[in-house]
Amino acid sequence: MNGKTQKTLLIAYIDDCSRVVPYAQFFSSEKFDGLRIVTKEALLRYGKPKRIYSDNGKHWILR
């Protein structure tokens, strides 16, 4: 981007037991669309989890 650095964020789901990554993708912002895309792909590939824990603050906690 014209020599300028840009913040990049990785949004990923990781199975704590097996360490399987159902889906992960890099994004340039923390907007909800990125979480929606990654959640949809992870659910389509591995099904519905029993629990989801988030470590990125209250705006991404799914209930």
PDB file with one MODEL, atoms N, CA, C and O in Angstrom:
MODEL        1
ATOM      1  N   MET A   1       0.830  -1.188   0.000  1.00  0.00           N
ATOM      2  CA  MET A   1       0.000   0.000   0.000  1.00  0.00           C
ATOM      3  C   MET A   1       0.871   1.248   0.000  1.00  0.00           C
ATOM      4  O   MET A   1       0.933   1.948   1.010  1.00  0.00           O
ATOM      5  N   ASN A   2       1.517   1.530  -1.058  1.00  0.00           N
ATOM      6  CA  ASN A   2       2.328   2.736  -1.196  1.00  0.00           C
ATOM      7  C   ASN A   2       3.380   2.873  -0.108  1.00  0.00           C
ATOM      8  O   ASN A   2       3.669   3.989   0.325  1.00  0.00           O
ATOM      9  N   GLY A   3       3.955   1.775   0.341  1.00  0.00           N
ATOM     10  CA  GLY A   3       4.994   1.818   1.360  1.00  0.00           C
ATOM     11  C   GLY A   3       4.497   1.989   2.778  1.00  0.00           C
ATOM     12  O   GLY A   3       5.305   2.034   3.705  1.00  0.00           O
ATOM     13  N   LYS A   4       3.196   2.086   2.979  1.00  0.00           N
ATOM     14  CA  LYS A   4       2.640   2.255   4.323  1.00  0.00           C
ATOM     15  C   LYS A   4       2.299   0.889   4.915  1.00  0.00           C
ATOM     16  O   LYS A   4       1.887  -0.029   4.207  1.00  0.00           O
ATOM     17  N   THR A   5       2.478   0.781   6.215  1.00  0.00           N
ATOM     18  CA  THR A   5       2.095  -0.456   6.882  1.00  0.00           C
ATOM     19  C   THR A   5       0.610  -0.422   7.210  1.00  0.00           C
ATOM     20  O   THR A   5       0.024   0.638   7.426  1.00  0.00           O
ATOM     21  N   GLN A   6       0.021  -1.605   7.241  1.00  0.00           N
ATOM     22  CA  GLN A   6      -1.403  -1.717   7.537  1.00  0.00           C
ATOM     23  C   GLN A   6      -1.597  -2.793   8.597  1.00  0.00           C
ATOM     24  O   GLN A   6      -1.008  -3.871   8.515  1.00  0.00           O
ATOM     25  N   LYS A   7      -2.414  -2.497   9.577  1.00  0.00           N
ATOM     26  CA  LYS A   7      -2.711  -3.465  10.625  1.00  0.00           C
ATOM     27  C   LYS A   7      -3.465  -4.645  10.019  1.00  0.00           C
ATOM     28  O   LYS A   7      -4.406  -4.466   9.245  1.00  0.00           O
ATOM     29  N   THR A   8      -3.038  -5.848  10.383  1.00  0.00           N
ATOM     30  CA  THR A   8      -3.676  -7.072   9.903  1.00  0.00           C
ATOM     31  C   THR A   8      -4.051  -7.922  11.101  1.00  0.00           C
ATOM     32  O   THR A   8      -3.260  -8.091  12.028  1.00  0.00           O
ATOM     33  N   LEU A   9      -5.266  -8.456  11.076  1.00  0.00           N
ATOM     34  CA  LEU A   9      -5.766  -9.261  12.191  1.00  0.00           C
ATOM     35  C   LEU A   9      -6.113 -10.652  11.705  1.00  0.00           C
ATOM     36  O   LEU A   9      -6.685 -10.822  10.628  1.00  0.00           O
ATOM     37  N   LEU A  10      -5.765 -11.646  12.504  1.00  0.00           N
ATOM     38  CA  LEU A  10      -6.130 -13.025  12.209  1.00  0.00           C
ATOM     39  C   LEU A  10      -7.329 -13.390  13.068  1.00  0.00           C
ATOM     40  O   LEU A  10      -7.271 -13.296  14.294  1.00  0.00           O
ATOM     41  N   ILE A  11      -8.405 -13.803  12.434  1.00  0.00           N
ATOM     42  CA  ILE A  11      -9.575 -14.304  13.146  1.00  0.00           C
ATOM     43  C   ILE A  11      -9.593 -15.803  12.904  1.00  0.00           C
ATOM     44  O   ILE A  11      -9.612 -16.255  11.759  1.00  0.00           O
ATOM     45  N   ALA A  12      -9.586 -16.575  13.988  1.00  0.00           N
ATOM     46  CA  ALA A  12      -9.488 -18.028  13.862  1.00  0.00           C
ATOM     47  C   ALA A  12     -10.264 -18.718  14.964  1.00  0.00           C
ATOM     48  O   ALA A  12     -10.420 -18.190  16.065  1.00  0.00           O
ATOM     49  N   TYR A  13     -10.742 -19.891  14.651  1.00  0.00           N
ATOM     50  CA  TYR A  13     -11.307 -20.794  15.650  1.00  0.00           C
ATOM     51  C   TYR A  13     -10.312 -21.930  15.824  1.00  0.00           C
ATOM     52  O   TYR A  13      -9.783 -22.455  14.844  1.00  0.00           O
ATOM     53  N   ILE A  14     -10.055 -22.310  17.080  1.00  0.00           N
ATOM     54  CA  ILE A  14      -9.136 -23.396  17.384  1.00  0.00           C
ATOM     55  C   ILE A  14      -9.814 -24.328  18.370  1.00  0.00           C
ATOM     56  O   ILE A  14     -10.289 -23.888  19.417  1.00  0.00           O
ATOM     57  N   ASP A  15      -9.864 -25.604  18.047  1.00  0.00           N
ATOM     58  CA  ASP A  15     -10.392 -26.597  18.981  1.00  0.00           C
ATOM     59  C   ASP A  15      -9.340 -26.820  20.055  1.00  0.00           C
ATOM     60  O   ASP A  15      -8.225 -27.252  19.763  1.00  0.00           O
ATOM     61  N   ASP A  16      -9.699 -26.523  21.299  1.00  0.00           N
ATOM     62  CA  ASP A  16      -8.748 -26.589  22.398  1.00  0.00           C
ATOM     63  C   ASP A  16      -8.229 -28.006  22.647  1.00  0.00           C
ATOM     64  O   ASP A  16      -7.072 -28.183  23.030  1.00  0.00           O
ATOM     65  N   CYS A  17      -9.069 -29.008  22.434  1.00  0.00           N
ATOM     66  CA  CYS A  17      -8.665 -30.396  22.690  1.00  0.00           C
ATOM     67  C   CYS A  17      -7.751 -30.938  21.593  1.00  0.00           C
ATOM     68  O   CYS A  17      -6.658 -31.432  21.872  1.00  0.00           O
ATOM     69  N   SER A  18      -8.203 -30.843  20.357  1.00  0.00           N
ATOM     70  CA  SER A  18      -7.472 -31.463  19.254  1.00  0.00           C
ATOM     71  C   SER A  18      -6.494 -30.524  18.559  1.00  0.00           C
ATOM     72  O   SER A  18      -5.650 -30.973  17.784  1.00  0.00           O
ATOM     73  N   ARG A  19      -6.598 -29.224  18.829  1.00  0.00           N
ATOM     74  CA  ARG A  19      -5.796 -28.180  18.174  1.00  0.00           C
ATOM     75  C   ARG A  19      -6.097 -28.058  16.678  1.00  0.00           C
ATOM     76  O   ARG A  19      -5.301 -27.503  15.921  1.00  0.00           O
ATOM     77  N   VAL A  20      -7.238 -28.574  16.265  1.00  0.00           N
ATOM     78  CA  VAL A  20      -7.691 -28.410  14.885  1.00  0.00           C
ATOM     79  C   VAL A  20      -8.146 -26.964  14.694  1.00  0.00           C
ATOM     80  O   VAL A  20      -8.783 -26.390  15.577  1.00  0.00           O
ATOM     81  N   VAL A  21      -7.822 -26.382  13.552  1.00  0.00           N
ATOM     82  CA  VAL A  21      -8.279 -25.044  13.197  1.00  0.00           C
ATOM     83  C   VAL A  21      -9.347 -25.209  12.123  1.00  0.00           C
ATOM     84  O   VAL A  21      -9.017 -25.387  10.950  1.00  0.00           O
ATOM     85  N   PRO A  22     -10.628 -25.152  12.505  1.00  0.00           N
ATOM     86  CA  PRO A  22     -11.698 -25.325  11.516  1.00  0.00           C
ATOM     87  C   PRO A  22     -11.656 -24.273  10.411  1.00  0.00           C
ATOM     88  O   PRO A  22     -11.950 -24.572   9.254  1.00  0.00           O
ATOM     89  N   TYR A  23     -11.289 -23.036  10.772  1.00  0.00           N
ATOM     90  CA  TYR A  23     -11.165 -21.999   9.752  1.00  0.00           C
ATOM     91  C   TYR A  23     -10.448 -20.795  10.351  1.00  0.00           C
ATOM     92  O   TYR A  23     -10.620 -20.489  11.531  1.00  0.00           O
ATOM     93  N   ALA A  24      -9.651 -20.117   9.545  1.00  0.00           N
ATOM     94  CA  ALA A  24      -8.941 -18.905   9.947  1.00  0.00           C
ATOM     95  C   ALA A  24      -8.742 -18.036   8.714  1.00  0.00           C
ATOM     96  O   ALA A  24      -8.583 -18.543   7.604  1.00  0.00           O
ATOM     97  N   GLN A  25      -8.751 -16.725   8.920  1.00  0.00           N
ATOM     98  CA  GLN A  25      -8.554 -15.806   7.804  1.00  0.00           C
ATOM     99  C   GLN A  25      -8.034 -14.476   8.330  1.00  0.00           C
ATOM    100  O   GLN A  25      -8.378 -14.069   9.440  1.00  0.00           O
ATOM    101  N   PHE A  26      -7.204 -13.794   7.538  1.00  0.00           N
ATOM    102  CA  PHE A  26      -6.701 -12.475   7.892  1.00  0.00           C
ATOM    103  C   PHE A  26      -7.655 -11.404   7.396  1.00  0.00           C
ATOM    104  O   PHE A  26      -8.250 -11.530   6.326  1.00  0.00           O
ATOM    105  N   PHE A  27      -7.795 -10.334   8.197  1.00  0.00           N
ATOM    106  CA  PHE A  27      -8.636  -9.193   7.847  1.00  0.00           C
ATOM    107  C   PHE A  27      -7.899  -7.905   8.184  1.00  0.00           C
ATOM    108  O   PHE A  27      -6.945  -7.913   8.962  1.00  0.00           O
ATOM    109  N   SER A  28      -8.340  -6.806   7.600  1.00  0.00           N
ATOM    110  CA  SER A  28      -7.706  -5.513   7.855  1.00  0.00           C
ATOM    111  C   SER A  28      -8.462  -4.682   8.888  1.00  0.00           C
ATOM    112  O   SER A  28      -8.058  -3.561   9.196  1.00  0.00           O
ATOM    113  N   SER A  29      -9.558  -5.226   9.427  1.00  0.00           N
ATOM    114  CA  SER A  29     -10.301  -4.506  10.461  1.00  0.00           C
ATOM    115  C   SER A  29     -10.954  -5.500  11.413  1.00  0.00           C
ATOM    116  O   SER A  29     -11.025  -6.697  11.133  1.00  0.00           O
ATOM    117  N   GLU A  30     -11.431  -4.979  12.548  1.00  0.00           N
ATOM    118  CA  GLU A  30     -12.087  -5.812  13.551  1.00  0.00           C
ATOM    119  C   GLU A  30     -13.604  -5.780  13.414  1.00  0.00           C
ATOM    120  O   GLU A  30     -14.315  -6.099  14.367  1.00  0.00           O
ATOM    121  N   LYS A  31     -14.101  -5.404  12.260  1.00  0.00           N
ATOM    122  CA  LYS A  31     -15.554  -5.317  12.066  1.00  0.00           C
ATOM    123  C   LYS A  31     -16.195  -6.696  12.150  1.00  0.00           C
ATOM    124  O   LYS A  31     -15.537  -7.720  11.969  1.00  0.00           O
ATOM    125  N   PHE A  32     -17.478  -6.696  12.426  1.00  0.00           N
ATOM    126  CA  PHE A  32     -18.216  -7.933  12.639  1.00  0.00           C
ATOM    127  C   PHE A  32     -18.228  -8.833  11.397  1.00  0.00           C
ATOM    128  O   PHE A  32     -18.327 -10.053  11.527  1.00  0.00           O
ATOM    129  N   ASP A  33     -18.132  -8.265  10.228  1.00  0.00           N
ATOM    130  CA  ASP A  33     -18.166  -9.071   8.996  1.00  0.00           C
ATOM    131  C   ASP A  33     -17.088 -10.144   8.980  1.00  0.00           C
ATOM    132  O   ASP A  33     -17.337 -11.259   8.522  1.00  0.00           O
ATOM    133  N   GLY A  34     -15.906  -9.830   9.466  1.00  0.00           N
ATOM    134  CA  GLY A  34     -14.831 -10.819   9.518  1.00  0.00           C
ATOM    135  C   GLY A  34     -15.178 -11.976  10.433  1.00  0.00           C
ATOM    136  O   GLY A  34     -14.966 -13.138  10.084  1.00  0.00           O
ATOM    137  N   LEU A  35     -15.704 -11.665  11.593  1.00  0.00           N
ATOM    138  CA  LEU A  35     -16.105 -12.713  12.536  1.00  0.00           C
ATOM    139  C   LEU A  35     -17.234 -13.553  11.950  1.00  0.00           C
ATOM    140  O   LEU A  35     -17.253 -14.772  12.114  1.00  0.00           O
ATOM    141  N   ARG A  36     -18.165 -12.910  11.273  1.00  0.00           N
ATOM    142  CA  ARG A  36     -19.293 -13.620  10.656  1.00  0.00           C
ATOM    143  C   ARG A  36     -18.798 -14.603   9.599  1.00  0.00           C
ATOM    144  O   ARG A  36     -19.260 -15.743   9.554  1.00  0.00           O
ATOM    145  N   ILE A  37     -17.887 -14.188   8.769  1.00  0.00           N
ATOM    146  CA  ILE A  37     -17.340 -15.046   7.713  1.00  0.00           C
ATOM    147  C   ILE A  37     -16.621 -16.250   8.308  1.00  0.00           C
ATOM    148  O   ILE A  37     -16.849 -17.383   7.885  1.00  0.00           O
ATOM    149  N   VAL A  38     -15.753 -16.010   9.289  1.00  0.00           N
ATOM    150  CA  VAL A  38     -14.979 -17.089   9.891  1.00  0.00           C
ATOM    151  C   VAL A  38     -15.886 -18.047  10.657  1.00  0.00           C
ATOM    152  O   VAL A  38     -15.700 -19.262  10.588  1.00  0.00           O
ATOM    153  N   THR A  39     -16.859 -17.518  11.379  1.00  0.00           N
ATOM    154  CA  THR A  39     -17.805 -18.363  12.115  1.00  0.00           C
ATOM    155  C   THR A  39     -18.603 -19.245  11.167  1.00  0.00           C
ATOM    156  O   THR A  39     -18.757 -20.442  11.410  1.00  0.00           O
ATOM    157  N   LYS A  40     -19.103 -18.665  10.102  1.00  0.00           N
ATOM    158  CA  LYS A  40     -19.887 -19.434   9.126  1.00  0.00           C
ATOM    159  C   LYS A  40     -19.063 -20.572   8.533  1.00  0.00           C
ATOM    160  O   LYS A  40     -19.535 -21.707   8.464  1.00  0.00           O
ATOM    161  N   GLU A  41     -17.842 -20.279   8.108  1.00  0.00           N
ATOM    162  CA  GLU A  41     -16.992 -21.303   7.505  1.00  0.00           C
ATOM    163  C   GLU A  41     -16.625 -22.400   8.504  1.00  0.00           C
ATOM    164  O   GLU A  41     -16.625 -23.581   8.157  1.00  0.00           O
ATOM    165  N   ALA A  42     -16.313 -22.011   9.742  1.00  0.00           N
ATOM    166  CA  ALA A  42     -15.966 -23.012  10.765  1.00  0.00           C
ATOM    167  C   ALA A  42     -17.159 -23.922  11.049  1.00  0.00           C
ATOM    168  O   ALA A  42     -16.993 -25.134  11.188  1.00  0.00           O
ATOM    169  N   LEU A  43     -18.354 -23.351  11.136  1.00  0.00           N
ATOM    170  CA  LEU A  43     -19.553 -24.154  11.392  1.00  0.00           C
ATOM    171  C   LEU A  43     -19.865 -25.083  10.224  1.00  0.00           C
ATOM    172  O   LEU A  43     -20.237 -26.237  10.436  1.00  0.00           O
ATOM    173  N   LEU A  44     -19.720 -24.602   9.013  1.00  0.00           N
ATOM    174  CA  LEU A  44     -19.974 -25.436   7.835  1.00  0.00           C
ATOM    175  C   LEU A  44     -18.992 -26.605   7.749  1.00  0.00           C
ATOM    176  O   LEU A  44     -19.356 -27.698   7.316  1.00  0.00           O
ATOM    177  N   ARG A  45     -17.750 -26.369   8.163  1.00  0.00           N
ATOM    178  CA  ARG A  45     -16.722 -27.407   8.040  1.00  0.00           C
ATOM    179  C   ARG A  45     -16.725 -28.417   9.190  1.00  0.00           C
ATOM    180  O   ARG A  45     -16.439 -29.595   8.977  1.00  0.00           O
ATOM    181  N   TYR A  46     -17.055 -27.956  10.435  1.00  0.00           N
ATOM    182  CA  TYR A  46     -16.931 -28.847  11.590  1.00  0.00           C
ATOM    183  C   TYR A  46     -18.182 -28.954  12.446  1.00  0.00           C
ATOM    184  O   TYR A  46     -18.177 -29.683  13.437  1.00  0.00           O
ATOM    185  N   GLY A  47     -19.238 -28.261  12.101  1.00  0.00           N
ATOM    186  CA  GLY A  47     -20.478 -28.356  12.873  1.00  0.00           C
ATOM    187  C   GLY A  47     -20.496 -27.433  14.081  1.00  0.00           C
ATOM    188  O   GLY A  47     -19.557 -26.676  14.329  1.00  0.00           O
ATOM    189  N   LYS A  48     -21.586 -27.518  14.818  1.00  0.00           N
ATOM    190  CA  LYS A  48     -21.827 -26.639  15.956  1.00  0.00           C
ATOM    191  C   LYS A  48     -21.022 -27.085  17.184  1.00  0.00           C
ATOM    192  O   LYS A  48     -21.098 -28.244  17.591  1.00  0.00           O
ATOM    193  N   PRO A  49     -20.250 -26.158  17.772  1.00  0.00           N
ATOM    194  CA  PRO A  49     -19.496 -26.509  18.982  1.00  0.00           C
ATOM    195  C   PRO A  49     -20.392 -26.435  20.227  1.00  0.00           C
ATOM    196  O   PRO A  49     -21.457 -25.819  20.200  1.00  0.00           O
ATOM    197  N   LYS A  50     -19.949 -27.064  21.305  1.00  0.00           N
ATOM    198  CA  LYS A  50     -20.686 -26.974  22.572  1.00  0.00           C
ATOM    199  C   LYS A  50     -20.521 -25.594  23.196  1.00  0.00           C
ATOM    200  O   LYS A  50     -21.468 -25.046  23.760  1.00  0.00           O
ATOM    201  N   ARG A  51     -19.316 -25.032  23.095  1.00  0.00           N
ATOM    202  CA  ARG A  51     -19.023 -23.714  23.667  1.00  0.00           C
ATOM    203  C   ARG A  51     -18.060 -22.967  22.763  1.00  0.00           C
ATOM    204  O   ARG A  51     -17.269 -23.559  22.029  1.00  0.00           O
ATOM    205  N   ILE A  52     -18.154 -21.644  22.841  1.00  0.00           N
ATOM    206  CA  ILE A  52     -17.192 -20.787  22.158  1.00  0.00           C
ATOM    207  C   ILE A  52     -16.651 -19.799  23.179  1.00  0.00           C
ATOM    208  O   ILE A  52     -17.417 -19.079  23.819  1.00  0.00           O
ATOM    209  N   TYR A  53     -15.335 -19.764  23.331  1.00  0.00           N
ATOM    210  CA  TYR A  53     -14.681 -18.807  24.200  1.00  0.00           C
ATOM    211  C   TYR A  53     -13.990 -17.764  23.330  1.00  0.00           C
ATOM    212  O   TYR A  53     -13.417 -18.089  22.290  1.00  0.00           O
ATOM    213  N   SER A  54     -14.051 -16.519  23.761  1.00  0.00           N
ATOM    214  CA  SER A  54     -13.411 -15.440  23.018  1.00  0.00           C
ATOM    215  C   SER A  54     -12.363 -14.771  23.899  1.00  0.00           C
ATOM    216  O   SER A  54     -12.573 -14.603  25.101  1.00  0.00           O
ATOM    217  N   ASP A  55     -11.247 -14.393  23.308  1.00  0.00           N
ATOM    218  CA  ASP A  55     -10.227 -13.684  24.083  1.00  0.00           C
ATOM    219  C   ASP A  55     -10.015 -12.264  23.577  1.00  0.00           C
ATOM    220  O   ASP A  55      -8.999 -11.640  23.884  1.00  0.00           O
ATOM    221  N   ASN A  56     -10.965 -11.751  22.806  1.00  0.00           N
ATOM    222  CA  ASN A  56     -10.757 -10.439  22.220  1.00  0.00           C
ATOM    223  C   ASN A  56     -11.783  -9.404  22.679  1.00  0.00           C
ATOM    224  O   ASN A  56     -12.106  -8.476  21.936  1.00  0.00           O
ATOM    225  N   GLY A  57     -12.281  -9.556  23.864  1.00  0.00           N
ATOM    226  CA  GLY A  57     -13.159  -8.527  24.395  1.00  0.00           C
ATOM    227  C   GLY A  57     -14.638  -8.815  24.217  1.00  0.00           C
ATOM    228  O   GLY A  57     -15.038  -9.745  23.516  1.00  0.00           O
ATOM    229  N   LYS A  58     -15.429  -7.993  24.870  1.00  0.00           N
ATOM    230  CA  LYS A  58     -16.867  -8.243  24.931  1.00  0.00           C
ATOM    231  C   LYS A  58     -17.592  -8.070  23.598  1.00  0.00           C
ATOM    232  O   LYS A  58     -18.683  -8.616  23.438  1.00  0.00           O
ATOM    233  N   HIS A  59     -17.044  -7.347  22.650  1.00  0.00           N
ATOM    234  CA  HIS A  59     -17.759  -7.136  21.398  1.00  0.00           C
ATOM    235  C   HIS A  59     -17.770  -8.379  20.500  1.00  0.00           C
ATOM    236  O   HIS A  59     -18.487  -8.395  19.500  1.00  0.00           O
ATOM    237  N   TRP A  60     -16.999  -9.415  20.827  1.00  0.00           N
ATOM    238  CA  TRP A  60     -17.012 -10.624  20.022  1.00  0.00           C
ATOM    239  C   TRP A  60     -17.524 -11.845  20.775  1.00  0.00           C
ATOM    240  O   TRP A  60     -17.430 -12.958  20.258  1.00  0.00           O
ATOM    241  N   ILE A  61     -18.054 -11.676  21.957  1.00  0.00           N
ATOM    242  CA  ILE A  61     -18.560 -12.814  22.715  1.00  0.00           C
ATOM    243  C   ILE A  61     -19.897 -13.246  22.127  1.00  0.00           C
ATOM    244  O   ILE A  61     -20.830 -12.451  22.016  1.00  0.00           O
ATOM    245  N   LEU A  62     -19.973 -14.529  21.751  1.00  0.00           N
ATOM    246  CA  LEU A  62     -21.201 -15.073  21.170  1.00  0.00           C
ATOM    247  C   LEU A  62     -21.959 -15.815  22.259  1.00  0.00           C
ATOM    248  O   LEU A  62     -21.384 -16.615  22.998  1.00  0.00           O
ATOM    249  N   ARG A  63     -23.218 -15.550  22.349  1.00  0.00           N
ATOM    250  CA  ARG A  63     -24.033 -16.229  23.374  1.00  0.00           C
ATOM    251  C   ARG A  63     -25.159 -16.994  22.749  1.00  0.00           C
ATOM    252  O   ARG A  63     -25.944 -17.625  23.456  1.00  0.00           O
TER     253      ARG A  63
ENDMDL
END
